Amino acid sequence: MSYEVKGKITAIGETIQRTEKFKARQFEVTQSGVSQFGDEWENMIAMEVHQDKCALLDAISVGAGVS
């Protein structure tokens, strides 16, 4: 399953070894904008990567744009 998200990375967690064969790492993306009525909004989306994908977050820093 995949998702498309545009925003900024606001948090990156440490890699956690959940079992002998399974590891996971969480990160947070924040989206913001203005509604058609002029109200500002902000969404914080928590996501998690697993196994070999955990290392991909090493090359990303907090504040980086995501699209």
C-alpha positions as CSV (number, residue, x, y, z in Angstrom):
1,M,0.0,0.0,0.0
2,S,1.3,3.5,-0.7
3,Y,0.2,7.0,0.0
4,E,0.9,10.4,-1.6
5,V,1.5,13.2,0.9
6,K,2.8,16.8,0.5
7,G,4.2,18.6,3.5
8,K,7.2,18.8,5.8
9,I,8.9,16.3,7.9
10,T,8.4,17.4,11.5
11,A,9.8,14.4,13.4
12,I,11.9,11.3,12.8
13,G,12.1,8.6,15.4
14,E,14.8,6.0,16.1
15,T,14.8,2.6,14.6
16,I,13.2,0.1,17.0
17,Q,14.0,-3.6,16.8
18,R,10.5,-5.1,17.6
19,T,11.5,-8.7,17.3
20,E,14.6,-10.6,16.2
21,K,13.5,-10.3,12.6
22,F,11.4,-7.1,12.5
23,K,12.3,-3.5,12.9
24,A,10.3,-0.3,12.5
25,R,10.8,3.5,12.4
26,Q,8.2,6.2,12.8
27,F,8.2,9.7,11.2
28,E,5.7,12.6,11.1
29,V,4.7,14.8,8.2
30,T,2.8,18.0,8.7
31,Q,0.5,19.5,6.0
32,S,-0.9,23.0,6.2
33,G,-2.9,25.3,4.0
34,V,-5.9,27.6,3.7
35,S,-9.4,26.5,3.1
36,Q,-11.8,28.0,0.6
37,F,-13.3,30.0,3.4
38,G,-9.9,31.5,4.4
39,D,-9.4,29.3,7.5
40,E,-5.9,28.0,8.1
41,W,-5.5,24.3,8.8
42,E,-2.8,21.9,9.7
43,N,-2.7,18.1,9.7
44,M,0.0,16.0,11.4
45,I,0.3,12.5,9.8
46,A,2.2,9.8,11.6
47,M,3.7,7.1,9.4
48,E,6.0,4.1,9.9
49,V,8.5,2.3,7.7
50,H,9.7,-1.3,8.2
51,Q,12.8,-3.4,7.7
52,D,15.2,-2.1,5.1
53,K,13.2,1.0,4.5
54,C,14.2,2.3,8.0
55,A,17.6,3.3,6.6
56,L,16.0,5.6,4.0
57,L,15.1,8.1,6.8
58,D,18.9,8.6,7.6
59,A,19.2,10.8,4.5
60,I,16.3,13.0,5.4
61,S,16.3,15.8,8.0
62,V,13.5,17.4,10.0
63,G,12.1,20.3,8.1
64,A,12.7,18.8,4.7
65,G,9.9,19.1,2.2
66,V,8.0,16.0,1.0
67,S,6.0,15.6,-2.2
